[in-house]
Amino acid sequence: MYRLENDLLGDLNVPEKAYYGIQTQRAIDNFHISGVRLFQYPEFIKGLAYVKWAAAETNFTLGLLDEKIKNAIVTAAKEVIEGKFDKEFPVDMIQGGAGTSTNMNINEVLANRALEIMGYQKGEYQYCSPNDHVNLSQSTNDAYPTSIKLAAINSNVKLIGHLKLLIASFRKKGEEFKSVLKMGRTQLQDAVPMTLGQEFEAFAANLEEEIERLNQNSALFFEINMGATAIGTGLNAVPGYAKLCAENLAKISGHPFVSAPNLIEATPDTGSYVIYSSALKRMAIKISKICNDLRLLSSGPRCGLNEINLPPMQPGSSIMPGKVNPVIPEVMNQVCYRVIGNDLTVTMAAEAGQLQLNVMEPVLTYAIMESMELLANGMDTLRMKCVDGITANVEHCREMVLHSIGIVTALNPYIGYKNSTKIAKEALESGKSVYNLVLEHNILSKEQLDDILNPENMLAPKG
């Protein structure tokens, strides 16, 4: 069953039960691109609804919107925010038109639901119009980017929650492994001793820095261009609308939104998306590096480093019996590569803005929202299926330290770099231990040597 709707291009059938209308239907027909629909990002849909709610309140306060219609739009927006109509947003995330299809999708859903609330039928737009009422004093060019920003702010809060759990997992392992002596490495070569706990605590500290970066960069989203309408001149809005709409959005969303001081500058500007995406990339690079380390530390088990054991998650080969692969760090690496690629997409989409508008915001939005979702899911997987279950091969780690050449570094302050180098070279060539060579050459007494080369004395600065 269908209802007939009409727009600039003519008539078109829309499913009778659908809350979306003709322009959404055209977008469904036109954009078979990514296969990823708006409803797959509920925070984005909520952002759209919050913006329309704030606009309705503002228009009513300024005497532009009837109270009955305002109340119906606000009620409908609240229902959308509650997730009642997610499936009514089937438009592809990647679309032409600078987001017009997305803006009209929310306009039509709210209009038709408001019509129902007021006792009318879907499509009776003379009583509540997607354009004349829901989109009053707005354009896609201010409503769409503001919705993106609100969605990104809320998604950032959730992302940091996932990040904090991963940090806590690494920190817990740092405490668990604090007495496990091992060899540190630089350039994949033996360096000096450390503990496995220090290594895992460093992972935690490395990621903890990203909380501040993400929050710092997401704060740029608080400046919005509502009231700019098409290009920033505020055509079809009234004086005071921009400031009041920002205040209303801040009040209902709980975030400190402010109106941009120059709406013509703010409308095509996508700088905040670029810098936030760069923070996602930075975090992805760090996580990927940590995953590389986990794969190296667990390599083997007989012919690699074999310092730690990752939880075995699945058989690793269709041909090699007994092989188990580090599949969880591997999948997290791939997540990070995707995020890094998405950052380039954001960069190029931002650069493609022309004159008074950036029409590439849909792919920019998709890239950021996908990166955040991938990182959140990936970090949960890494934490629960890998980090939480890591165990240490304690004796193996200690044996490698005691037989390493690297401990000769501790002799530098006592016998000098030149003598230390000579001992290290002889140890490498002869296969003898550093310990025995120092005694053979009568460089130090056994008591002195035992104290200097006690591995536990080499883990921190010594006075």
HUPEUR-V552303 format. One record per residue. BURIAL is + if it has 16 or more other C-alpha atoms within 10 Angstrom, else -. Layout:
BURIAL, BURIAL
This chain:
-, -, -, -, +, -, -, -, -, -, -, +, -, +, -, -, -, +, +, +, +, +, +, +, +, -, +, +, -, -, +, -, -, -, -, +, +, +, +, +, +, +, +, +, +, +, +, +, +, +, +, +, +, +, +, +, +, +, +, +, +, -, -, +, +, -, -, -, +, +, +, +, +, +, +, +, +, +, +, +, +, -, -, -, +, +, +, +, +, +, +, +, +, +, +, +, -, +, +, +, +, +, +, +, +, +, +, +, +, +, +, +, +, +, +, +, +, +, -, -, -, +, +, -, +, -, +, +, +, +, +, +, +, +, +, +, +, +, +, +, +, +, +, +, +, +, +, +, +, +, +, +, +, +, +, +, -, -, +, +, -, +, +, +, -, +, +, +, +, +, +, +, +, +, -, -, +, +, -, +, +, +, +, +, -, -, -, -, -, +, +, +, +, +, +, +, +, +, +, +, +, +, +, +, -, -, +, +, -, +, +, -, +, +, +, -, +, +, +, +, +, +, +, +, +, +, +, +, +, +, +, +, -, +, -, -, +, -, -, -, +, +, +, +, +, +, +, +, +, +, -, -, +, -, +, -, +, +, +, +, -, -, +, +, +, +, +, +, +, +, +, +, +, +, +, +, +, +, +, +, +, +, +, +, +, +, +, +, +, +, +, -, -, +, +, +, +, +, +, +, -, -, -, -, +, +, +, +, +, +, +, +, -, -, -, -, -, -, -, -, -, -, -, +, +, +, +, +, +, +, +, +, +, -, +, +, +, +, +, +, -, +, +, +, +, +, +, -, +, +, -, -, +, -, -, +, +, +, +, +, +, +, +, +, +, +, +, +, +, +, +, +, +, +, +, +, -, +, +, +, +, +, +, -, +, +, +, +, -, +, +, +, -, +, -, -, +, +, -, +, +, +, -, +, +, +, +, +, +, +, +, -, -, -, -, -, -, -, +, +, -, -, +, +, -, -, +, -, -, -, -, -, +, +, +, -, +, +, -, -, -, -, -, +, -, -, -, -, +, -, -, +, +, -, +, -, -, +, -, -, -, -, -
